[in-house]
């Protein structure tokens, strides 16, 4: 590893949507970036392949390390070796519907994984700033608008695990004086969103239906209200939280509300299609407990960090449809996750 005076960042979940955009942002700011990836028999780095540089070349600033949030000793060894200035914990089992099927795994990775990472930082004696990816799903059934003082009422194993991570992060901040923050991000999407998440599922289907490669789209609850923003803008908020003088927790959101039905209509209309002709209901996509409405109040982020969302849901849906249609034209078929969750 080349000697460098650049700031070093350590990212768990670097191969995900947010991790890839965050890595791009930090590299553009001159950081040396270290990412943790899980060992697999297939490549799982498609979102960050464009960031790779041959390790034999000069000036390499992106390094990947095998590891997992279930392995605290490995995390401690990596942190001690790398000595990062900033640690971003983005790794999790992040699919809400899947968390009902795999509640124990979700609790271990999304909940206890945060404790392992924080405890590794403490045991190593690392002087760094820590970001925890919290979620609007923690609010669950609490009526909107939701802000930093809104009570939590999670409605899924995923939401409950995120509440645990939120409070353990605050506990390490208050108990050990660590610079540890929670970014309570509301739904944020992009063309890099996994194909099983509702927004990407919709825009991929629009592209395929418009191209004559798919006939119907099966959906669950169309009445759920969400506050959808653009992922590249949200990782900027993550970075700003760690640059502030004092650690605090921040809601990151657009403050606007759209239903799943709205997202469907905007996406299909952008391709000149009537969504009602192609969408069918399938109860398998319903959650055992639904979250009716999540709408964030990001006043603190705006006033303290100077951050504000620029891309709202209608433009977000259109840019995602355009990206999926372009992917069909270039590749002949869209990128599809290896496992399609039911």
C-alpha positions as CSV (number, residue, x, y, z in Angstrom):
1,X,0.0,0.0,0.0
2,X,1.5,3.3,-1.0
3,X,2.3,5.9,1.6
4,X,-0.1,8.9,1.5
5,X,-1.0,12.0,3.4
6,X,-4.6,11.9,2.1
7,X,-7.5,11.5,4.5
8,X,-8.5,7.8,4.8
9,X,-12.1,6.5,4.8
10,X,-13.3,3.1,5.7
11,X,-16.6,2.0,4.1
12,X,-18.7,-1.1,4.9
13,X,-21.2,-1.8,2.2
14,X,-19.1,-0.1,-0.5
15,X,-20.5,-2.4,-3.2
16,X,-24.1,-1.1,-2.6
17,X,-25.9,1.9,-4.1
18,X,-24.8,4.3,-1.4
19,X,-21.4,2.9,-0.9
20,X,-20.5,3.3,-4.6
21,X,-21.7,6.9,-4.7
22,X,-19.9,7.7,-1.4
23,X,-16.7,6.1,-2.7
24,X,-16.9,8.3,-5.9
25,X,-17.5,11.4,-3.8
26,X,-14.6,10.8,-1.4
27,X,-12.2,9.9,-4.2
28,X,-13.1,13.2,-5.9
29,X,-12.2,15.0,-2.7
30,X,-8.7,13.3,-2.6
31,X,-9.4,10.6,0.0
32,X,-7.8,7.2,0.2
33,X,-10.8,4.9,0.3
34,X,-10.9,1.4,1.9
35,X,-13.9,-0.7,1.3
36,X,-15.0,-4.0,3.0
37,X,-16.5,-6.7,0.7
38,X,-17.8,-10.1,1.5
39,X,-16.1,-13.1,-0.1
40,X,-18.3,-14.7,-2.8
41,X,-17.7,-17.1,-5.6
42,X,-19.2,-14.6,-8.0
43,X,-18.1,-10.9,-8.6
44,X,-20.3,-8.5,-6.6
45,X,-18.4,-5.3,-7.4
46,X,-20.3,-4.1,-10.5
47,X,-21.3,-0.7,-9.0
48,X,-17.6,0.2,-8.3
49,X,-15.8,-1.4,-11.2
50,X,-15.4,2.0,-12.9
51,X,-13.4,3.2,-9.8
52,X,-10.8,0.5,-9.9
53,X,-7.2,1.2,-10.7
54,X,-4.5,-1.4,-11.2
55,X,-2.7,-1.8,-7.9
56,X,0.6,-1.8,-9.8
57,X,0.1,1.7,-11.0
58,X,1.1,4.9,-9.1
59,X,-1.4,6.9,-7.1
60,X,-3.9,4.1,-6.3
61,X,-6.5,5.4,-3.8
62,X,-9.2,2.7,-3.7
63,X,-8.5,-0.6,-1.8
64,X,-10.9,-3.4,-1.1
65,X,-10.6,-5.8,1.8
66,X,-12.5,-9.0,2.6
67,X,-14.5,-8.8,5.8
68,X,-18.0,-9.0,7.3
69,X,-19.9,-7.3,10.0
70,X,-20.4,-10.7,11.6
71,X,-16.6,-10.9,12.2
72,X,-15.5,-8.4,14.9
73,X,-11.9,-9.6,15.1
74,X,-11.5,-9.1,11.3
75,X,-13.0,-5.6,11.6
76,X,-10.6,-4.7,14.4
77,X,-7.6,-6.0,12.5
78,X,-8.5,-3.9,9.4
79,X,-9.2,-0.8,11.4
80,X,-5.9,-1.1,13.2
81,X,-4.0,-1.7,10.0
82,X,-5.7,1.1,8.0
83,X,-6.1,3.8,10.7
84,X,-9.0,5.6,8.9
85,X,-10.0,9.1,9.8
86,X,-13.6,8.4,8.9
87,X,-15.7,5.2,9.1
88,X,-19.0,4.9,7.3
89,X,-21.2,1.9,8.2
90,X,-23.5,1.4,5.2
91,X,-23.6,-2.4,5.3
92,X,-26.8,-4.2,6.2
93,X,-29.5,-6.6,5.1
94,X,-31.4,-3.6,3.8
95,X,-34.5,-5.1,2.1
96,X,-37.5,-4.4,4.4
97,X,-39.7,-7.2,2.9
98,X,-36.9,-9.7,3.1
99,X,-36.3,-8.9,6.8
100,X,-39.6,-10.6,7.6
101,X,-38.2,-13.8,5.9
102,X,-34.8,-13.5,7.5
103,X,-35.3,-11.7,10.9
104,X,-32.4,-13.3,12.7
105,X,-29.9,-12.6,10.0
106,X,-31.3,-9.0,9.7
107,X,-30.9,-8.5,13.4
108,X,-27.3,-9.8,13.4
109,X,-26.0,-7.9,10.3
110,X,-28.1,-4.7,10.5
111,X,-28.2,-4.5,14.3
112,X,-25.3,-6.3,16.1
113,X,-23.0,-5.6,13.2
114,X,-23.0,-1.9,14.2
115,X,-22.0,-2.9,17.8
116,X,-19.1,-5.0,16.5
117,X,-17.8,-2.1,14.4
118,X,-18.1,0.5,17.2
119,X,-16.5,-1.9,19.7
120,X,-13.7,-2.6,17.3
121,X,-13.0,1.2,17.0
122,X,-13.1,1.5,20.8
123,X,-10.9,-1.5,21.4
124,X,-8.3,-0.5,18.8
125,X,-8.3,3.0,20.3
126,X,-8.9,4.6,16.9
127,X,-9.4,8.3,16.8
128,X,-11.9,8.6,14.0
129,X,-15.3,9.9,13.1
130,X,-18.1,7.4,12.7
131,X,-21.2,7.5,10.5
132,X,-24.1,5.1,11.0
133,X,-26.6,4.6,8.2
134,X,-29.9,4.9,10.1
135,X,-33.3,4.7,8.3
136,X,-36.7,6.4,8.1
137,X,-38.1,2.8,8.6
138,X,-37.3,3.4,12.3
139,X,-40.3,5.8,12.4
140,X,-42.7,3.2,11.0
141,X,-46.2,3.8,12.2
142,X,-45.5,7.3,13.7
143,X,-47.4,9.9,11.7
144,X,-45.5,12.3,9.5
145,X,-43.7,14.6,9.1
146,X,-40.9,12.9,10.9
147,X,-37.8,14.7,12.3
148,X,-35.0,13.9,14.7
149,X,-37.2,14.1,17.8
150,X,-40.0,12.0,16.4
151,X,-40.6,8.8,18.4
152,X,-39.6,5.5,16.7
153,X,-42.3,2.9,16.0
154,X,-40.6,0.3,13.6
155,X,-42.9,-2.0,11.7
156,X,-40.4,-4.6,10.5
157,X,-37.4,-6.6,11.7
158,X,-35.3,-4.3,9.5
159,X,-36.7,-1.1,11.2
160,X,-36.2,-2.6,14.7
161,X,-32.6,-3.6,13.9
162,X,-32.0,0.0,12.7
163,X,-33.4,1.4,15.9
164,X,-31.0,-0.8,17.9
165,X,-28.1,0.5,15.7
166,X,-29.3,4.1,16.2
167,X,-29.3,3.8,20.0
168,X,-26.0,1.9,20.3
169,X,-24.4,4.6,18.2
170,X,-25.7,7.3,20.5
171,X,-24.6,5.2,23.5
172,X,-21.0,5.0,22.2
173,X,-21.1,8.8,21.5
174,X,-22.3,9.6,25.0
175,X,-20.6,6.9,26.9
176,X,-17.1,7.0,25.3
177,X,-17.0,10.4,23.8
178,X,-16.8,9.1,20.2
179,X,-17.6,11.3,17.3
180,X,-20.5,9.1,16.1
181,X,-23.5,10.3,14.2
182,X,-26.7,8.9,12.8
183,X,-27.9,9.8,9.3
184,X,-31.6,9.1,9.3
185,X,-32.0,8.9,5.6
186,X,-35.4,8.7,4.0
187,X,-35.9,6.6,0.8
188,X,-33.2,7.5,-1.8
189,X,-32.9,5.9,-5.2
190,X,-30.9,5.9,-8.4
191,X,-30.1,3.8,-11.4
192,X,-27.8,1.8,-9.1
193,X,-30.7,0.7,-6.9
194,X,-31.1,-3.0,-6.5
195,X,-33.6,-4.5,-8.9
196,X,-35.8,-5.9,-6.1
197,X,-36.5,-2.5,-4.5
198,X,-39.8,-1.0,-5.6
199,X,-38.6,2.1,-7.5
200,X,-36.0,0.1,-9.6
201,X,-38.5,-2.7,-10.0
202,X,-40.9,-0.2,-11.6
203,X,-38.4,1.6,-13.8
204,X,-36.8,-1.6,-15.1
205,X,-40.3,-2.9,-15.9
206,X,-41.2,0.3,-17.8
207,X,-38.0,-0.1,-19.9
208,X,-38.7,-3.8,-20.6
209,X,-42.4,-3.2,-21.4
210,X,-41.6,-0.3,-23.7
211,X,-39.1,-2.6,-25.5
212,X,-41.6,-5.4,-25.8
213,X,-39.6,-7.7,-23.5
214,X,-42.1,-7.8,-20.6
215,X,-45.9,-7.9,-20.5
216,X,-47.0,-7.2,-16.9
217,X,-45.7,-5.8,-13.7
218,X,-46.9,-7.4,-10.4
219,X,-47.0,-5.0,-7.4
220,X,-48.2,-5.0,-3.8
221,X,-49.3,-1.9,-1.8
222,X,-49.8,1.1,-4.1
223,X,-51.0,3.4,-1.4
224,X,-47.8,3.6,0.6
225,X,-46.5,7.2,0.8
226,X,-42.8,7.8,0.6
227,X,-40.3,10.7,0.5
228,X,-38.0,9.7,-2.4
229,X,-34.7,11.5,-3.0
230,X,-31.6,11.0,-5.2
231,X,-28.9,8.9,-3.7
232,X,-25.8,10.9,-4.9
233,X,-27.1,13.9,-3.1
234,X,-27.7,11.9,0.1
235,X,-24.1,10.7,0.3
236,X,-23.0,14.3,0.3
237,X,-25.1,14.8,3.4
238,X,-23.3,11.8,5.0
239,X,-19.9,13.4,4.4
240,X,-21.0,16.8,5.7
241,X,-22.1,15.2,9.0
242,X,-18.6,14.1,9.6
243,X,-17.1,17.5,8.7
244,X,-19.1,19.4,11.3
245,X,-17.5,20.4,14.6
246,X,-19.9,18.5,16.8
247,X,-21.5,15.1,16.3
248,X,-25.2,15.0,16.0
249,X,-28.0,13.1,14.3
250,X,-29.7,14.3,11.2
251,X,-32.8,13.5,9.1
252,X,-32.0,13.6,5.3
253,X,-35.1,13.9,3.1
254,X,-36.8,16.0,0.5
255,X,-39.9,16.8,2.6
256,X,-42.2,15.8,-0.3
257,X,-44.8,13.0,-0.4
258,X,-45.7,10.6,-3.3
259,X,-47.4,7.2,-3.3
260,X,-46.2,4.1,-5.1
261,X,-49.1,4.7,-7.5
262,X,-47.7,8.2,-8.2
263,X,-44.2,6.7,-9.0
264,X,-45.8,4.2,-11.3
265,X,-47.8,6.8,-13.2
266,X,-44.8,9.2,-13.6
267,X,-42.6,6.3,-14.8
268,X,-45.0,4.8,-17.3
269,X,-46.1,8.2,-18.6
270,X,-42.4,9.1,-19.3
271,X,-42.3,6.2,-21.7
272,X,-45.7,7.1,-23.2
273,X,-47.5,4.2,-21.5
274,X,-50.7,3.9,-19.4
275,X,-49.6,2.1,-16.2
276,X,-53.0,0.7,-15.5
277,X,-52.8,-1.5,-18.6
278,X,-49.7,-3.3,-17.3
279,X,-49.8,-3.4,-13.5
280,X,-51.4,-6.3,-11.6
281,X,-51.8,-6.8,-7.8
282,X,-49.9,-9.7,-6.1
283,X,-50.4,-10.2,-2.3
284,X,-47.0,-11.8,-2.0
285,X,-45.5,-8.4,-2.1
286,X,-47.4,-7.1,0.9
287,X,-45.6,-6.9,4.3
288,X,-47.1,-8.5,7.4
289,X,-47.1,-4.9,8.9
290,X,-47.2,-2.0,6.5
291,X,-45.7,1.5,6.9
292,X,-48.3,3.9,5.6
293,X,-46.4,7.2,5.3
294,X,-42.8,8.4,5.7
295,X,-42.2,12.1,5.0
296,X,-39.0,13.7,6.4
297,X,-38.4,17.1,7.9
298,X,-34.7,17.9,7.1
299,X,-34.6,21.3,8.7
300,X,-31.7,20.5,10.9
301,X,-29.6,19.3,8.0
302,X,-30.5,22.4,6.0
303,X,-29.7,24.8,8.9
304,X,-26.6,23.2,10.3
305,X,-25.0,21.4,7.4
306,X,-26.3,23.6,4.6
307,X,-27.6,20.5,2.8
308,X,-30.9,20.5,0.8
309,X,-32.3,18.0,-1.7
310,X,-32.3,19.2,-5.3
311,X,-33.9,16.2,-7.1
312,X,-37.5,15.4,-6.3
313,X,-39.5,12.3,-7.1
314,X,-40.8,13.2,-10.6
315,X,-37.4,13.9,-11.9
316,X,-35.9,11.0,-10.1
317,X,-38.4,8.6,-11.7
318,X,-37.7,10.0,-15.1
319,X,-33.9,9.8,-14.8
320,X,-34.2,6.2,-13.6
321,X,-36.5,5.2,-16.5
322,X,-34.1,6.8,-18.9
323,X,-31.1,4.9,-17.4
324,X,-32.9,1.6,-17.6
325,X,-34.0,2.2,-21.2
326,X,-30.4,3.1,-22.1
327,X,-29.2,-0.1,-20.4
328,X,-31.5,-2.1,-22.7
329,X,-30.3,-0.4,-25.8
330,X,-26.6,-0.8,-24.9
331,X,-26.5,-4.2,-23.4
332,X,-29.6,-5.8,-24.9
333,X,-31.0,-6.5,-21.5
334,X,-31.0,-4.7,-18.1
335,X,-28.8,-5.5,-15.2
336,X,-30.6,-8.0,-12.9
337,X,-29.7,-9.0,-9.4
338,X,-28.7,-12.6,-9.1
339,X,-31.6,-13.3,-6.7
340,X,-35.1,-11.8,-7.2
341,X,-36.8,-11.7,-3.8
342,X,-40.4,-12.5,-3.5
